[in-house]
């Protein structure tokens, strides 16, 4: 186990010395309260990538989200917590570069595992393209946004006999809008 850990550490150090690696991601936290009822949402979506050249990069985003609801009914408080895990490897093609702004397409895979407080666990697989924009604030720091999704998704409950719901299309709703910050080594 020590050898594996040391090998991974050496690879990470060597990659960062080459000034091609970026890390970042997104973070979300919100809490709503009304008449003693609360709803708290937390989302962590770290990301690491490697710039192959000026146009191409590869990376992976992985994350965790949680939605906890507490509802008061008289003297009793009922709590429920939904959880979600996601991993999304991708290849990024930057097709337009302006002074401080880059336009890109992320082509990748998604795996999402949802564990709701009520109901069955759900597994989602996806393959598609996410357009994005990067604003370079300086040599090391970038603001990045993704908007939309074009591709295929298959969602299936994690129970025997469940059938998958397959979707293909283009989607620009709020669930496919994300913002993040990257640090370039």
NUZA-29517 format. One record per residue (C-alpha): x negated, y negated, z; residue number from 1; residue in three letters. Coordinates in nm, 3 decimals. Example, Ala and Ser with C-alpha at 12.3 -4.5 7.8 and 13.67 -1.06 7.14 Angstrom:
% residues 2
{east -1.230	north 0.450	up 0.780	k 1	r ALA}
{east -1.367	north 0.106	up 0.714	k 2	r SER}
//
This chain:
% residues 185
{east 0.000	north 0.000	up 0.000	k 1	r UNK}
{east -0.288	north -0.237	up 0.082	k 2	r UNK}
{east -0.443	north -0.175	up -0.261	k 3	r UNK}
{east -0.118	north -0.260	up -0.438	k 4	r UNK}
{east -0.072	north -0.578	up -0.235	k 5	r UNK}
{east -0.433	north -0.689	up -0.292	k 6	r UNK}
{east -0.405	north -0.619	up -0.665	k 7	r UNK}
{east -0.086	north -0.829	up -0.689	k 8	r UNK}
{east -0.249	north -1.108	up -0.487	k 9	r UNK}
{east -0.554	north -1.105	up -0.717	k 10	r UNK}
{east -0.332	north -1.119	up -1.027	k 11	r UNK}
{east -0.138	north -1.416	up -0.883	k 12	r UNK}
{east -0.456	north -1.605	up -0.795	k 13	r UNK}
{east -0.610	north -1.537	up -1.137	k 14	r UNK}
{east -0.293	north -1.649	up -1.314	k 15	r UNK}
{east -0.267	north -1.974	up -1.117	k 16	r UNK}
{east -0.633	north -2.060	up -1.185	k 17	r UNK}
{east -0.556	north -2.058	up -1.556	k 18	r UNK}
{east -0.310	north -2.350	up -1.514	k 19	r UNK}
{east -0.045	north -2.162	up -1.709	k 20	r UNK}
{east 0.184	north -2.065	up -1.422	k 21	r UNK}
{east 0.488	north -2.253	up -1.299	k 22	r UNK}
{east 0.708	north -2.195	up -0.997	k 23	r UNK}
{east 1.033	north -2.356	up -0.897	k 24	r UNK}
{east 1.399	north -2.287	up -0.907	k 25	r UNK}
{east 1.718	north -2.415	up -0.757	k 26	r UNK}
{east 1.874	north -2.447	up -0.415	k 27	r UNK}
{east 2.234	north -2.513	up -0.321	k 28	r UNK}
{east 2.406	north -2.566	up 0.013	k 29	r UNK}
{east 2.761	north -2.688	up 0.071	k 30	r UNK}
{east 3.002	north -2.678	up 0.361	k 31	r UNK}
{east 3.371	north -2.765	up 0.359	k 32	r UNK}
{east 3.582	north -2.804	up 0.671	k 33	r UNK}
{east 3.956	north -2.865	up 0.708	k 34	r UNK}
{east 4.176	north -2.814	up 1.013	k 35	r UNK}
{east 3.922	north -2.583	up 1.180	k 36	r UNK}
{east 3.871	north -2.368	up 0.868	k 37	r UNK}
{east 3.520	north -2.372	up 0.717	k 38	r UNK}
{east 3.366	north -2.253	up 0.392	k 39	r UNK}
{east 2.985	north -2.251	up 0.369	k 40	r UNK}
{east 2.800	north -2.174	up 0.045	k 41	r UNK}
{east 2.426	north -2.109	up 0.012	k 42	r UNK}
{east 2.235	north -2.028	up -0.306	k 43	r UNK}
{east 1.860	north -1.972	up -0.345	k 44	r UNK}
{east 1.727	north -1.915	up -0.698	k 45	r UNK}
{east 1.344	north -1.914	up -0.707	k 46	r UNK}
{east 1.168	north -1.875	up -1.039	k 47	r UNK}
{east 0.816	north -1.798	up -1.162	k 48	r UNK}
{east 0.689	north -1.817	up -1.517	k 49	r UNK}
{east 0.382	north -1.811	up -1.735	k 50	r UNK}
{east 0.318	north -2.043	up -2.032	k 51	r UNK}
{east 0.177	north -1.829	up -2.312	k 52	r UNK}
{east 0.119	north -2.132	up -2.537	k 53	r UNK}
{east 0.282	north -2.472	up -2.608	k 54	r UNK}
{east 0.599	north -2.313	up -2.745	k 55	r UNK}
{east 0.645	north -1.983	up -2.558	k 56	r UNK}
{east 0.675	north -1.885	up -2.193	k 57	r UNK}
{east 0.794	north -1.580	up -2.003	k 58	r UNK}
{east 0.938	north -1.575	up -1.656	k 59	r UNK}
{east 1.183	north -1.435	up -1.407	k 60	r UNK}
{east 1.445	north -1.598	up -1.189	k 61	r UNK}
{east 1.578	north -1.409	up -0.891	k 62	r UNK}
{east 1.815	north -1.518	up -0.626	k 63	r UNK}
{east 2.058	north -1.473	up -0.347	k 64	r UNK}
{east 2.390	north -1.642	up -0.280	k 65	r UNK}
{east 2.627	north -1.625	up 0.013	k 66	r UNK}
{east 2.976	north -1.764	up 0.068	k 67	r UNK}
{east 3.106	north -1.748	up 0.426	k 68	r UNK}
{east 3.465	north -1.837	up 0.511	k 69	r UNK}
{east 3.596	north -1.883	up 0.864	k 70	r UNK}
{east 3.970	north -1.923	up 0.909	k 71	r UNK}
{east 4.138	north -2.004	up 1.240	k 72	r UNK}
{east 4.473	north -1.846	up 1.318	k 73	r UNK}
{east 4.578	north -1.961	up 1.664	k 74	r UNK}
{east 4.309	north -1.849	up 1.910	k 75	r UNK}
{east 4.165	north -1.602	up 1.661	k 76	r UNK}
{east 3.893	north -1.682	up 1.405	k 77	r UNK}
{east 3.859	north -1.452	up 1.104	k 78	r UNK}
{east 3.528	north -1.453	up 0.917	k 79	r UNK}
{east 3.444	north -1.310	up 0.573	k 80	r UNK}
{east 3.114	north -1.322	up 0.385	k 81	r UNK}
{east 3.061	north -1.264	up 0.011	k 82	r UNK}
{east 2.703	north -1.189	up -0.104	k 83	r UNK}
{east 2.535	north -1.190	up -0.444	k 84	r UNK}
{east 2.189	north -1.085	up -0.571	k 85	r UNK}
{east 2.058	north -1.171	up -0.918	k 86	r UNK}
{east 1.745	north -1.103	up -1.124	k 87	r UNK}
{east 1.699	north -1.258	up -1.468	k 88	r UNK}
{east 1.380	north -1.206	up -1.674	k 89	r UNK}
{east 1.353	north -1.431	up -1.980	k 90	r UNK}
{east 1.143	north -1.554	up -2.271	k 91	r UNK}
{east 1.151	north -1.931	up -2.329	k 92	r UNK}
{east 1.106	north -2.096	up -2.668	k 93	r UNK}
{east 1.048	north -2.473	up -2.664	k 94	r UNK}
{east 1.169	north -2.596	up -3.002	k 95	r UNK}
{east 1.151	north -2.976	up -2.959	k 96	r UNK}
{east 0.901	north -3.189	up -2.770	k 97	r UNK}
{east 0.937	north -3.559	up -2.720	k 98	r UNK}
{east 0.731	north -3.791	up -2.499	k 99	r UNK}
{east 0.843	north -3.657	up -2.158	k 100	r UNK}
{east 1.137	north -3.439	up -2.265	k 101	r UNK}
{east 1.136	north -3.081	up -2.397	k 102	r UNK}
{east 1.433	north -2.889	up -2.537	k 103	r UNK}
{east 1.423	north -2.511	up -2.504	k 104	r UNK}
{east 1.617	north -2.185	up -2.530	k 105	r UNK}
{east 1.588	north -1.909	up -2.269	k 106	r UNK}
{east 1.663	north -1.565	up -2.411	k 107	r UNK}
{east 1.696	north -1.306	up -2.143	k 108	r UNK}
{east 1.863	north -1.036	up -1.943	k 109	r UNK}
{east 2.074	north -1.074	up -1.629	k 110	r UNK}
{east 2.157	north -0.829	up -1.354	k 111	r UNK}
{east 2.397	north -0.951	up -1.086	k 112	r UNK}
{east 2.520	north -0.746	up -0.789	k 113	r UNK}
{east 2.815	north -0.890	up -0.599	k 114	r UNK}
{east 2.922	north -0.761	up -0.258	k 115	r UNK}
{east 3.251	north -0.932	up -0.167	k 116	r UNK}
{east 3.391	north -0.923	up 0.186	k 117	r UNK}
{east 3.717	north -0.794	up 0.040	k 118	r UNK}
{east 3.728	north -0.558	up -0.256	k 119	r UNK}
{east 3.476	north -0.345	up -0.439	k 120	r UNK}
{east 3.114	north -0.422	up -0.521	k 121	r UNK}
{east 3.060	north -0.542	up -0.878	k 122	r UNK}
{east 2.760	north -0.500	up -1.109	k 123	r UNK}
{east 2.714	north -0.732	up -1.408	k 124	r UNK}
{east 2.464	north -0.692	up -1.692	k 125	r UNK}
{east 2.410	north -0.962	up -1.950	k 126	r UNK}
{east 2.205	north -1.044	up -2.257	k 127	r UNK}
{east 2.204	north -1.390	up -2.406	k 128	r UNK}
{east 2.064	north -1.735	up -2.468	k 129	r UNK}
{east 2.076	north -2.034	up -2.233	k 130	r UNK}
{east 1.987	north -2.377	up -2.376	k 131	r UNK}
{east 1.796	north -2.614	up -2.152	k 132	r UNK}
{east 1.610	north -2.939	up -2.111	k 133	r UNK}
{east 1.291	north -3.016	up -1.916	k 134	r UNK}
{east 1.198	north -3.368	up -1.812	k 135	r UNK}
{east 0.828	north -3.391	up -1.723	k 136	r UNK}
{east 0.807	north -3.630	up -1.428	k 137	r UNK}
{east 0.425	north -3.603	up -1.427	k 138	r UNK}
{east 0.156	north -3.346	up -1.517	k 139	r UNK}
{east 0.259	north -3.110	up -1.237	k 140	r UNK}
{east 0.632	north -3.169	up -1.174	k 141	r UNK}
{east 0.931	north -3.112	up -1.406	k 142	r UNK}
{east 1.306	north -3.144	up -1.366	k 143	r UNK}
{east 1.484	north -2.864	up -1.554	k 144	r UNK}
{east 1.851	north -2.812	up -1.642	k 145	r UNK}
{east 2.037	north -2.532	up -1.820	k 146	r UNK}
{east 2.382	north -2.578	up -1.971	k 147	r UNK}
{east 2.583	north -2.301	up -2.132	k 148	r UNK}
{east 2.547	north -1.938	up -2.230	k 149	r UNK}
{east 2.577	north -1.756	up -2.562	k 150	r UNK}
{east 2.575	north -1.380	up -2.535	k 151	r UNK}
{east 2.722	north -1.060	up -2.396	k 152	r UNK}
{east 2.814	north -0.957	up -2.041	k 153	r UNK}
{east 2.943	north -0.630	up -1.902	k 154	r UNK}
{east 3.106	north -0.634	up -1.558	k 155	r UNK}
{east 3.200	north -0.314	up -1.375	k 156	r UNK}
{east 3.322	north -0.236	up -1.025	k 157	r UNK}
{east 3.092	north 0.000	up -0.833	k 158	r UNK}
{east 3.349	north 0.282	up -0.791	k 159	r UNK}
{east 3.402	north 0.617	up -0.962	k 160	r UNK}
{east 3.616	north 0.592	up -1.275	k 161	r UNK}
{east 3.590	north 0.215	up -1.309	k 162	r UNK}
{east 3.583	north 0.079	up -1.662	k 163	r UNK}
{east 3.356	north -0.205	up -1.770	k 164	r UNK}
{east 3.493	north -0.539	up -1.888	k 165	r UNK}
{east 3.279	north -0.655	up -2.181	k 166	r UNK}
{east 3.266	north -1.019	up -2.285	k 167	r UNK}
{east 3.095	north -1.183	up -2.581	k 168	r UNK}
{east 3.107	north -1.553	up -2.643	k 169	r UNK}
{east 2.986	north -1.905	up -2.584	k 170	r UNK}
{east 3.055	north -2.066	up -2.247	k 171	r UNK}
{east 2.995	north -2.424	up -2.135	k 172	r UNK}
{east 3.186	north -2.424	up -1.806	k 173	r UNK}
{east 3.041	north -2.533	up -1.471	k 174	r UNK}
{east 2.932	north -2.182	up -1.373	k 175	r UNK}
{east 2.666	north -2.199	up -1.647	k 176	r UNK}
{east 2.522	north -2.534	up -1.539	k 177	r UNK}
{east 2.208	north -2.529	up -1.323	k 178	r UNK}
{east 1.942	north -2.774	up -1.213	k 179	r UNK}
{east 1.597	north -2.709	up -1.072	k 180	r UNK}
{east 1.247	north -2.839	up -1.016	k 181	r UNK}
{east 0.926	north -2.672	up -1.142	k 182	r UNK}
{east 0.570	north -2.714	up -1.021	k 183	r UNK}
{east 0.305	north -2.643	up -1.287	k 184	r UNK}
{east -0.031	north -2.514	up -1.163	k 185	r UNK}
//
